[in-house]
């Protein structure tokens, strides 16, 4: 038991819908090999935008995951209509069902609930409905426009799909949403307020409005429209902004003793969580990184581990000029001489930045890396930036056994969150 505040909480199920497709194994295979999911936008006309590349999720359906034990208990009154899902809800439900099956749990599991993160929720539905309202005089606006588009509906659809009658909460904290959700969910399980929780994050924000808005903000990459696979390049001197991504990464959290009693597979333990706010700016992080440092230190202290025990950093690594440099300085400041021997990588180099789901993506990648003894790379590291002078596992992953991983997440509104994962024997 690592956490000083109660029993050990472990991850016993993982589900993923990524820009590579449905399934944690497909996600792992692609990030292990260093594949890029970034492509030219073809789902809508982006020709007038400064950024014309993204890493969206392709068309997926509920048929992409097998049925769960207990699905036969459904009747038509419980079965949600997938046509009324937002895209974030759809990919979230698919990933949740894969995680639930992976954990060996059934529909209507007692004392189980949902605590997830999402930045945009059903923003795709909202954009379409506003378009219809203004251009079609409301003739095509569905009466479900409001409930389907609100962020809180995402956890409700997962609860309905799995028939879980415990808490059903969504945290919407921008980019840190899913890291915060996993941190809160682990605390709730540790305290005994829930036996098992489905946690993680989902976002599907590659829409005309979001791409236009981010292009106007000049925070997305605009220099690689002709070579999309090179656009996301964290810590590289040639980086010029993030690539907007999509997807859902879900985990099942429960106490270690409960997991062992039922013979569940354990990927990792959630040992510590820290969260702070720069209280500085609605978009930019504070250049001194003081509160980023404090969030990471809190997570490590609460994990009960020494800093030298951390063997891998899952970097936030957005591929923006300021963020990557500040995060690098913060890690070097915290770990001192150990930073020279501390490998880390950013999965955003391969999947783009899936907004509120980004923290969960990094946590899932770290949990799989820990359980499989292999660290994924940061791709497109061709010309290392002297301001980012750490080991970012450039371009090719490596086989390394680690005991603990630090997962960083930084977001708009000056938010900073970090989670420490541990290896469970």
PyMOL commands that set and color helices and strands:
alter all, ss='L'
color gray80, all
select helices_A, chain A and resi 24-33+62-64+71-73+82-84+87-102+123-135+145-149+153-162+174-191+208-217+228-230+256-261+290-303+307-309+321-341+348-351+355-372
alter helices_A, ss='H'
color red, helices_A
select strands_A, chain A and resi 9-18+21-22+39-40+53-54+112-117+168-171+196-204+246-255+268-277+312-314+344-345+374-375+398-399+404-411+415-422
alter strands_A, ss='S'
color yellow, strands_A
deselect
rebuild
show_as cartoon
